[in-house]
């Protein structure tokens, strides 16, 4: 069921998780620079806080689709473990497709509109002395939300098709 769409989404999630890894490297380098500037040279930067929260937010959202694909999210499934496997897959598919996909699609739409508005108005961070432009940050968040929304749809459809993550449960 939709194998080319599933494969494309899996590759897209993987691609953006690689970008998230690069963002993590940038975050680490910028924080090391800030610590050295602050404590060795007594010259803190204006941009360290902004870079930290922007990189952390982007890192989280760009890696979320890959984490979902790999079933790396924390899940509390004490109830679904008691159901027959096929019923649990149908419930998971329904939750993903009927509940989560519309919610995250709506968040994606809000994120896209917010990024466009920030670009259109040249919005800058108002509480920061550095005052960075906000549209790059908002755009990456919106892209991450779109990818996550599509990955939620894929995982829900996989569950409906009997190929969801519930086929390989490990009991602890």
Secondary structure by P-SEA (a helix, b strand, c coil): caaaaaaaaaaaaaaaaaaaaaaaaaaaaaaaaaaaaacccccccccaaaaaaaaaaaaaaaaaaaaaaaccccccccccccccaaaaaaaaaaaaaccaaaaaaaaaaaaaaaaaaaaaacccccccccccccaaaaaaaaaaaaaaaaaaaaaaaaaaaccccccccccc
